[in-house]
Amino acid sequence: MAYPASRVTARDEETPSLDPAEIERAYRRERARRRARVAHREYARNSNARFWVVLAVLSLMTVLIALVAFHQIQQTFGI
């Protein structure tokens, strides 16, 4: 009886490598992924604060422009 030809399979991602350089690269990759997650979380948290700061600045500018316009209308028409 003939046996089927054995196929060369690529190493699975789940099987650990014994190569020290490969282990170091895996550590670096995981650290980079962790740093990216933390940076993204921090960026999202800061975006909320940036939104409220920009909204406050725009509101303040709108109020100031309205006051200046009202003052000019009072001076022009003597109200």
N, CA, C and O atoms as CSV, one atom per row, in Angstrom:
chain,resi,resn,atom,element,x,y,z
A,1,MET,N,N,0.847,-1.170,0.000
A,1,MET,CA,C,0.000,0.000,0.000
A,1,MET,C,C,0.891,1.232,0.000
A,1,MET,O,O,1.877,1.305,0.734
A,2,ALA,N,N,0.535,2.174,-0.817
A,2,ALA,CA,C,1.338,3.390,-0.958
A,2,ALA,C,C,0.838,4.435,0.031
A,2,ALA,O,O,-0.363,4.620,0.230
A,3,TYR,N,N,1.791,5.099,0.633
A,3,TYR,CA,C,1.445,6.179,1.557
A,3,TYR,C,C,1.404,7.500,0.793
A,3,TYR,O,O,2.184,7.699,-0.138
A,4,PRO,N,N,0.505,8.402,1.174
A,4,PRO,CA,C,0.463,9.695,0.485
A,4,PRO,C,C,1.740,10.475,0.765
A,4,PRO,O,O,2.353,10.347,1.824
A,5,ALA,N,N,2.110,11.265,-0.192
A,5,ALA,CA,C,3.325,12.080,-0.048
A,5,ALA,C,C,3.115,13.079,1.075
A,5,ALA,O,O,2.066,13.716,1.175
A,6,SER,N,N,4.121,13.204,1.910
A,6,SER,CA,C,3.993,14.163,3.011
A,6,SER,C,C,4.210,15.573,2.466
A,6,SER,O,O,5.105,15.833,1.662
A,7,ARG,N,N,3.365,16.446,2.931
A,7,ARG,CA,C,3.467,17.836,2.476
A,7,ARG,C,C,4.241,18.641,3.505
A,7,ARG,O,O,4.138,18.406,4.709
A,8,VAL,N,N,5.007,19.583,3.015
A,8,VAL,CA,C,5.733,20.480,3.909
A,8,VAL,C,C,4.759,21.579,4.305
A,8,VAL,O,O,4.255,22.304,3.448
A,9,THR,N,N,4.495,21.703,5.591
A,9,THR,CA,C,3.548,22.709,6.057
A,9,THR,C,C,4.301,23.867,6.682
A,9,THR,O,O,5.355,23.694,7.294
A,10,ALA,N,N,3.751,25.019,6.518
A,10,ALA,CA,C,4.348,26.209,7.123
A,10,ALA,C,C,4.097,26.159,8.621
A,10,ALA,O,O,3.093,25.614,9.079
A,11,ARG,N,N,5.013,26.728,9.369
A,11,ARG,CA,C,4.885,26.754,10.820
A,11,ARG,C,C,3.674,27.601,11.206
A,11,ARG,O,O,3.505,28.720,10.722
A,12,ASP,N,N,2.846,27.059,12.071
A,12,ASP,CA,C,1.670,27.797,12.536
A,12,ASP,C,C,2.099,28.990,13.376
A,12,ASP,O,O,3.187,29.000,13.952
A,13,GLU,N,N,1.235,29.992,13.437
A,13,GLU,CA,C,1.508,31.159,14.278
A,13,GLU,C,C,1.454,30.782,15.760
A,13,GLU,O,O,2.075,31.439,16.595
A,14,GLU,N,N,0.718,29.733,16.077
A,14,GLU,CA,C,0.538,29.360,17.474
A,14,GLU,C,C,1.729,28.592,18.035
A,14,GLU,O,O,1.964,28.608,19.243
A,15,THR,N,N,2.470,27.929,17.178
A,15,THR,CA,C,3.604,27.158,17.679
A,15,THR,C,C,4.773,28.090,17.937
A,15,THR,O,O,5.150,28.854,17.049
A,16,PRO,N,N,5.352,28.051,19.112
A,16,PRO,CA,C,6.429,28.989,19.429
A,16,PRO,C,C,7.718,28.623,18.700
A,16,PRO,O,O,8.019,27.454,18.456
A,17,SER,N,N,8.450,29.651,18.369
A,17,SER,CA,C,9.736,29.460,17.717
A,17,SER,C,C,10.816,29.405,18.791
A,17,SER,O,O,10.698,30.046,19.835
A,18,LEU,N,N,11.839,28.658,18.535
A,18,LEU,CA,C,12.937,28.568,19.489
A,18,LEU,C,C,14.082,29.500,19.112
A,18,LEU,O,O,15.095,29.561,19.809
A,19,ASP,N,N,13.921,30.211,18.027
A,19,ASP,CA,C,14.942,31.154,17.580
A,19,ASP,C,C,14.901,32.396,18.475
A,19,ASP,O,O,13.857,33.043,18.555
A,20,PRO,N,N,15.996,32.752,19.148
A,20,PRO,CA,C,15.992,33.919,20.045
A,20,PRO,C,C,15.655,35.224,19.321
A,20,PRO,O,O,14.995,36.097,19.884
A,21,ALA,N,N,16.107,35.353,18.083
A,21,ALA,CA,C,15.800,36.581,17.331
A,21,ALA,C,C,14.304,36.662,17.051
A,21,ALA,O,O,13.717,37.742,17.125
A,22,GLU,N,N,13.694,35.545,16.736
A,22,GLU,CA,C,12.251,35.521,16.483
A,22,GLU,C,C,11.471,35.863,17.751
A,22,GLU,O,O,10.469,36.576,17.695
A,23,ILE,N,N,11.928,35.359,18.877
A,23,ILE,CA,C,11.276,35.655,20.161
A,23,ILE,C,C,11.374,37.147,20.456
A,23,ILE,O,O,10.399,37.762,20.888
A,24,GLU,N,N,12.539,37.724,20.225
A,24,GLU,CA,C,12.724,39.163,20.471
A,24,GLU,C,C,11.826,39.990,19.542
A,24,GLU,O,O,11.239,40.986,19.966
A,25,ARG,N,N,11.723,39.573,18.275
A,25,ARG,CA,C,10.842,40.288,17.341
A,25,ARG,C,C,9.392,40.190,17.796
A,25,ARG,O,O,8.645,41.161,17.680
A,26,ALA,N,N,8.986,39.044,18.305
A,26,ALA,CA,C,7.609,38.882,18.790
A,26,ALA,C,C,7.355,39.784,19.984
A,26,ALA,O,O,6.292,40.398,20.082
A,27,TYR,N,N,8.328,39.871,20.903
A,27,TYR,CA,C,8.194,40.786,22.049
A,27,TYR,C,C,8.058,42.228,21.584
A,27,TYR,O,O,7.200,42.967,22.068
A,28,ARG,N,N,8.909,42.625,20.643
A,28,ARG,CA,C,8.852,44.005,20.133
A,28,ARG,C,C,7.516,44.287,19.458
A,28,ARG,O,O,6.936,45.358,19.635
A,29,ARG,N,N,7.026,43.307,18.674
A,29,ARG,CA,C,5.754,43.491,17.990
A,29,ARG,C,C,4.622,43.660,19.002
A,29,ARG,O,O,3.760,44.521,18.827
A,30,GLU,N,N,4.617,42.852,20.048
A,30,GLU,CA,C,3.563,42.959,21.062
A,30,GLU,C,C,3.670,44.270,21.834
A,30,GLU,O,O,2.653,44.887,22.151
A,31,ARG,N,N,4.888,44.697,22.135
A,31,ARG,CA,C,5.050,45.992,22.821
A,31,ARG,C,C,4.542,47.130,21.942
A,31,ARG,O,O,3.884,48.051,22.426
A,32,ALA,N,N,4.854,47.060,20.641
A,32,ALA,CA,C,4.388,48.101,19.721
A,32,ALA,C,C,2.864,48.108,19.639
A,32,ALA,O,O,2.249,49.173,19.600
A,33,ARG,N,N,2.261,46.933,19.611
A,33,ARG,CA,C,0.793,46.866,19.583
A,33,ARG,C,C,0.203,47.459,20.859
A,33,ARG,O,O,-0.792,48.182,20.805
A,34,ARG,N,N,0.812,47.157,22.003
A,34,ARG,CA,C,0.326,47.697,23.279
A,34,ARG,C,C,0.453,49.216,23.297
A,34,ARG,O,O,-0.473,49.919,23.702
A,35,ARG,N,N,1.623,49.724,22.849
A,35,ARG,CA,C,1.806,51.185,22.800
A,35,ARG,C,C,0.787,51.832,21.877
A,35,ARG,O,O,0.268,52.905,22.187
A,36,ALA,N,N,0.490,51.196,20.746
A,36,ALA,CA,C,-0.497,51.740,19.813
A,36,ALA,C,C,-1.884,51.777,20.439
A,36,ALA,O,O,-2.624,52.745,20.265
A,37,ARG,N,N,-2.240,50.711,21.177
A,37,ARG,CA,C,-3.551,50.707,21.854
A,37,ARG,C,C,-3.646,51.816,22.882
A,37,ARG,O,O,-4.663,52.504,22.966
A,38,VAL,N,N,-2.586,51.995,23.670
A,38,VAL,CA,C,-2.584,53.041,24.702
A,38,VAL,C,C,-2.645,54.415,24.051
A,38,VAL,O,O,-3.375,55.291,24.513
A,39,ALA,N,N,-1.882,54.608,22.982
A,39,ALA,CA,C,-1.889,55.903,22.290
A,39,ALA,C,C,-3.265,56.193,21.707
A,39,ALA,O,O,-3.738,57.328,21.769
A,40,HIS,N,N,-3.905,55.189,21.148
A,40,HIS,CA,C,-5.233,55.397,20.579
A,40,HIS,C,C,-6.244,55.748,21.665
A,40,HIS,O,O,-7.078,56.634,21.479
A,41,ARG,N,N,-6.169,55.053,22.798
A,41,ARG,CA,C,-7.072,55.343,23.915
A,41,ARG,C,C,-6.868,56.775,24.411
A,41,ARG,O,O,-7.834,57.488,24.683
A,42,GLU,N,N,-5.603,57.189,24.525
A,42,GLU,CA,C,-5.291,58.541,24.986
A,42,GLU,C,C,-5.773,59.580,23.981
A,42,GLU,O,O,-6.306,60.620,24.367
A,43,TYR,N,N,-5.586,59.300,22.687
A,43,TYR,CA,C,-6.044,60.217,21.643
A,43,TYR,C,C,-7.562,60.374,21.699
A,43,TYR,O,O,-8.074,61.487,21.577
A,44,ALA,N,N,-8.277,59.279,21.882
A,44,ALA,CA,C,-9.744,59.334,21.956
A,44,ALA,C,C,-10.198,60.121,23.177
A,44,ALA,O,O,-11.146,60.902,23.094
A,45,ARG,N,N,-9.530,59.921,24.309
A,45,ARG,CA,C,-9.896,60.646,25.529
A,45,ARG,C,C,-9.617,62.141,25.357
A,45,ARG,O,O,-10.417,62.973,25.784
A,46,ASN,N,N,-8.500,62.482,24.741
A,46,ASN,CA,C,-8.162,63.888,24.539
A,46,ASN,C,C,-9.046,64.545,23.491
A,46,ASN,O,O,-9.252,65.758,23.534
A,47,SER,N,N,-9.568,63.772,22.556
A,47,SER,CA,C,-10.417,64.363,21.529
A,47,SER,C,C,-11.686,64.929,22.155
A,47,SER,O,O,-12.197,65.941,21.677
A,48,ASN,N,N,-12.202,64.315,23.192
A,48,ASN,CA,C,-13.381,64.820,23.881
A,48,ASN,C,C,-13.084,66.188,24.501
A,48,ASN,O,O,-13.896,67.108,24.399
A,49,ALA,N,N,-11.934,66.316,25.137
A,49,ALA,CA,C,-11.550,67.591,25.739
A,49,ALA,C,C,-11.327,68.652,24.653
A,49,ALA,O,O,-11.732,69.804,24.810
A,50,ARG,N,N,-10.685,68.254,23.560
A,50,ARG,CA,C,-10.464,69.215,22.468
A,50,ARG,C,C,-11.782,69.719,21.906
A,50,ARG,O,O,-11.907,70.903,21.593
A,51,PHE,N,N,-12.762,68.843,21.773
A,51,PHE,CA,C,-14.069,69.247,21.262
A,51,PHE,C,C,-14.678,70.331,22.145
A,51,PHE,O,O,-15.146,71.351,21.640
A,52,TRP,N,N,-14.674,70.116,23.465
A,52,TRP,CA,C,-15.288,71.093,24.366
A,52,TRP,C,C,-14.511,72.398,24.395
A,52,TRP,O,O,-15.115,73.463,24.525
A,53,VAL,N,N,-13.198,72.347,24.279
A,53,VAL,CA,C,-12.403,73.583,24.252
A,53,VAL,C,C,-12.714,74.382,22.994
A,53,VAL,O,O,-12.911,75.595,23.060
A,54,VAL,N,N,-12.760,73.711,21.854
A,54,VAL,CA,C,-13.066,74.405,20.597
A,54,VAL,C,C,-14.488,74.969,20.642
A,54,VAL,O,O,-14.722,76.087,20.185
A,55,LEU,N,N,-15.422,74.216,21.181
A,55,LEU,CA,C,-16.801,74.706,21.290
A,55,LEU,C,C,-16.868,75.943,22.181
A,55,LEU,O,O,-17.575,76.898,21.860
A,56,ALA,N,N,-16.142,75.936,23.292
A,56,ALA,CA,C,-16.132,77.097,24.191
A,56,ALA,C,C,-15.507,78.308,23.516
A,56,ALA,O,O,-16.020,79.420,23.642
A,57,VAL,N,N,-14.410,78.105,22.803
A,57,VAL,CA,C,-13.754,79.229,22.106
A,57,VAL,C,C,-14.675,79.807,21.044
A,57,VAL,O,O,-14.798,81.026,20.925
A,58,LEU,N,N,-15.320,78.948,20.275
A,58,LEU,CA,C,-16.243,79.445,19.242
A,58,LEU,C,C,-17.434,80.175,19.856
A,58,LEU,O,O,-17.882,81.189,19.320
A,59,SER,N,N,-17.945,79.673,20.964
A,59,SER,CA,C,-19.058,80.355,21.638
A,59,SER,C,C,-18.624,81.722,22.150
A,59,SER,O,O,-19.351,82.705,22.006
A,60,LEU,N,N,-17.443,81.779,22.746
A,60,LEU,CA,C,-16.923,83.059,23.240
A,60,LEU,C,C,-16.736,84.054,22.094
A,60,LEU,O,O,-17.072,85.230,22.226
A,61,MET,N,N,-16.200,83.577,20.973
A,61,MET,CA,C,-16.019,84.474,19.823
A,61,MET,C,C,-17.364,84.962,19.290
A,61,MET,O,O,-17.487,86.121,18.893
A,62,THR,N,N,-18.369,84.093,19.277
A,62,THR,CA,C,-19.697,84.486,18.806
A,62,THR,C,C,-20.294,85.557,19.713
A,62,THR,O,O,-20.872,86.530,19.229
A,63,VAL,N,N,-20.155,85.382,21.018
A,63,VAL,CA,C,-20.674,86.367,21.970
A,63,VAL,C,C,-19.947,87.694,21.802
A,63,VAL,O,O,-20.581,88.749,21.801
A,64,LEU,N,N,-18.628,87.657,21.662
A,64,LEU,CA,C,-17.866,88.901,21.491
A,64,LEU,C,C,-18.247,89.623,20.209
A,64,LEU,O,O,-18.394,90.845,20.212
A,65,ILE,N,N,-18.407,88.895,19.122
A,65,ILE,CA,C,-18.802,89.523,17.854
A,65,ILE,C,C,-20.206,90.110,17.973
A,65,ILE,O,O,-20.469,91.190,17.443
A,66,ALA,N,N,-21.110,89.414,18.661
A,66,ALA,CA,C,-22.470,89.932,18.849
A,66,ALA,C,C,-22.450,91.210,19.694
A,66,ALA,O,O,-23.179,92.156,19.398
A,67,LEU,N,N,-21.616,91.244,20.747
A,67,LEU,CA,C,-21.527,92.455,21.572
A,67,LEU,C,C,-20.946,93.629,20.798
A,67,LEU,O,O,-21.429,94.755,20.926
A,68,VAL,N,N,-19.926,93.381,20.005
A,68,VAL,CA,C,-19.332,94.455,19.196
A,68,VAL,C,C,-20.344,94.956,18.177
A,68,VAL,O,O,-20.475,96.164,17.980
A,69,ALA,N,N,-21.057,94.051,17.532
A,69,ALA,CA,C,-22.065,94.457,16.549
A,69,ALA,C,C,-23.183,95.258,17.224
A,69,ALA,O,O,-23.634,96.265,16.679
A,70,PHE,N,N,-23.631,94.822,18.396
A,70,PHE,CA,C,-24.676,95.544,19.122
A,70,PHE,C,C,-24.200,96.951,19.512
A,70,PHE,O,O,-24.950,97.923,19.416
A,71,HIS,N,N,-22.934,97.038,19.956
A,71,HIS,CA,C,-22.367,98.334,20.326
A,71,HIS,C,C,-22.311,99.260,19.109
A,71,HIS,O,O,-22.639,100.442,19.213
A,72,GLN,N,N,-21.903,98.734,17.975
A,72,GLN,CA,C,-21.843,99.540,16.761
A,72,GLN,C,C,-23.237,100.003,16.314
A,72,GLN,O,O,-23.403,101.134,15.858
A,73,ILE,N,N,-24.218,99.138,16.447
A,73,ILE,CA,C,-25.597,99.523,16.085
A,73,ILE,C,C,-26.095,100.619,17.012
A,73,ILE,O,O,-26.769,101.545,16.560
A,74,GLN,N,N,-25.776,100.533,18.310
A,74,GLN,CA,C,-26.178,101.581,19.245
A,74,GLN,C,C,-25.524,102.907,18.899
A,74,GLN,O,O,-26.174,103.952,18.951
A,75,GLN,N,N,-24.260,102.877,18.550
A,75,GLN,CA,C,-23.562,104.127,18.203
A,75,GLN,C,C,-24.106,104.720,16.909
A,75,GLN,O,O,-24.259,105.936,16.797
A,76,THR,N,N,-24.394,103.872,15.944
A,76,THR,CA,C,-24.832,104.362,14.634
A,76,THR,C,C,-26.243,104.956,14.720
A,76,THR,O,O,-26.485,106.037,14.185
A,77,PHE,N,N,-27.147,104.285,15.366
A,77,PHE,CA,C,-28.530,104.722,15.377
A,77,PHE,C,C,-28.916,105.475,16.648
A,77,PHE,O,O,-30.047,105.953,16.742
A,78,GLY,N,N,-28.031,105.596,17.615
A,78,GLY,CA,C,-28.303,106.353,18.827
A,78,GLY,C,C,-29.389,105.747,19.692
A,78,GLY,O,O,-30.187,106.473,20.285
A,79,ILE,N,N,-29.431,104.451,19.769
A,79,ILE,CA,C,-30.470,103.787,20.560
A,79,ILE,C,C,-30.060,103.779,22.008
A,79,ILE,O,O,-30.793,103.267,22.854
